[in-house]
């Protein structure tokens, strides 16, 4: 089925929590807007850091300024000396957010102390948000969308860097990568270099011809969050009134084509946990579906009102999965709860910038840029948790 192109650069997900009373362009306003697509880059962070440094010269005991500077020092290509400086800024302030930043800092320092003394760290699995446009805006999307889009040639160069480093698994996502025509060439190039590739797409524009070009993938990931448009819309929204129908069309297409390498993604929340059994009855009967991954909805970018509406404990999801597993004992069902997802991703953005992120608000950390840096340098960034990164689900599905 041909669908209308309704792709967008998703809005900054925290805009609903902005303090609208702040003076536009002030330090406080710039700090709350630092993750917007056009601002989430080292140049903006460096400029804001310089402004805060200057303000601190005039008011060295200002707790808010010390907190903001410490946060920026951690977010913008931090180093161990910068981490130490952030520690000093926080230990003398009573800002309500200082405990969380100190918790992050203690984790960084503990990992640095336990790191191997010799040799660079190795990255085996990466996520690549290769395209910054999407046909929908999800409530709680974890992607750190940026405004810049790399070229086809730059993407090939990044794939070569990853292969040379020894990366074995790539998850190509977005936005929606199927809205970016060069993605097929990049996938083939990476596979030719010996990398196993998975594609994470909304499936909104998936066609028979596109599916045929994706036959070499190790897995194709498609979403389904409800059996009705109303349930689906609680999390995943677009101008299309029937996203559930669109997603089912993609699954039907894979069934007809004999494409038996599908992993279905479901984001479980308070709005759809009652529907998980019906979703299971839909997806687990399909020959194309080899794995079903249920993600606990992550509230790291949610307003208090949205959290109240969607948050659900992992144990409630596990109870539902246990009942489903009794009905489908051979099904490969995985729960990805939020407790194991912090610092899990080594994420390449559509600009070539590399980030990782924690579980709290605003916790996107810039760790390098593959247009200018080598993979080994980024892999040794002090904020990375290589143990957490090793928990990523393999791109190749169980046979």
Secondary structure, DSSP 4 states (H G I P E B T S, - for coil): -------B-PPPTTGGG--TTSPTTSHHHHHHTTTSTTT-SHHHHHHHHHHHHHHHHH-TT-HHHHHHHHHHHHHBT--HHHHHHHHHHHHT---TTHHHHHHHHHHHHHHHHHS-SSS-----EEEEE----BS-EETT------S----HHHHHHHHHHHHHHT--EEEEESS-GGGSTTHHHHHHHHHHTT-EEEEE---TT--HHHHHTTTT-SEEEEE---SSHHHHHTTEE-S-S-HHHHHHHHHHHHHHHT---EEEEEEE-TTTGGGHHHHHHHHTT-TTEEEEEEEEPP-TT--HHHHHHH---HHHHHHHHHHHHHHSTT--EEEE-GGGTTT---EE-TTSEEEEE-SSTT-EEEEEETTTS-HHHHHT-TT--HHHHTTSPPSSPP-
